[in-house]
Amino acid sequence: MRIPVLRNPVTRAPVMRARRSAHLLLALVGLVAIVPTLGGCQVAYLIGGMMQNEEYQKQIQVLPKYDGLSGNTVAVIVDADLSVLYEHPQLIEAVTSGVSLRIGRDVPEVRIANPGQIIAWQWRTPQWNAMPYGELPATLNVDRVIYIDIYEYRLNPPGNRWLWEGVCAANVGIIEREGFDPDMFADSFNVVSEFPSVKNVDRSGANEQQIQTGLLAQFIKQTAWLFHEHIEPKYPDKFRPEMQVSNQ
């Protein structure tokens, strides 16, 4: 009998729950074959560990934390401390373009302002970040502004250039042009991304470009997730994506 494929209602991608369960069943069958050579406590420990690993691989559907972008024109604007931009001059362009791309792709009926034009306007307007929030949507001629204020960005732990410990943290606020008080965020969130997920990775195991690319990809994804339905790991700190790939 053919096992029906469950599909994610958002992405239409197959949900691999049935296949992972089948793999777990086969593993248990194999375990039964060696039960005579193991003690009862050992068997219970092995089965418990397998079931725990299966639980860690679960993914869940998550609703957007802010769902007011659909049907509106939206500008993504990014700010960061000058000391950060001195070391990472491409940061604003990468985050602006990446978040704009994902929102334009994954939020239905949204119209995204050209990120290149937004960045050019920032360069032409040095004091733009001193403007009242309420002036930004009118100046950029959009209905919503996603304001990403990056307050921490680093690739190493403080004082240690040998180890990689990437962190990108930002306050993300939404400005509504027709809001009750346009000079206040209609909603705001804190996003903290880390890369790599494993500890003690040093320069012999990865280079700066790999760490920076991975960190930006993680931050852009988590920021865009605020605005659309998506599938994410139930236990992000325990999830092993390499196992997910091998099961598909």
Secondary structure, DSSP 8 states (H G I E B T S, - for coil): -----EE-TTT--EETHHHHHHHHHHHHHHHHHHGGGS-HHHHHHHHHHHHHHHHHT-EEEE--S----TTSEEEEEEEE-HHHHHH-TTHHHHHHHHHHHHHHHHSTT-EE--HHHHHHHHHH-TTGGGS-TTHHHHHHT-SEEEEEEEEEEESS-TT-SSEE-EEEEEEEEEEETTSSSTTS-SEEEEEEEEE-SSS-EETTT--HHHHHHHHHHHHHHHHHHTTS-EEEESSTTT--HHHHHHT-
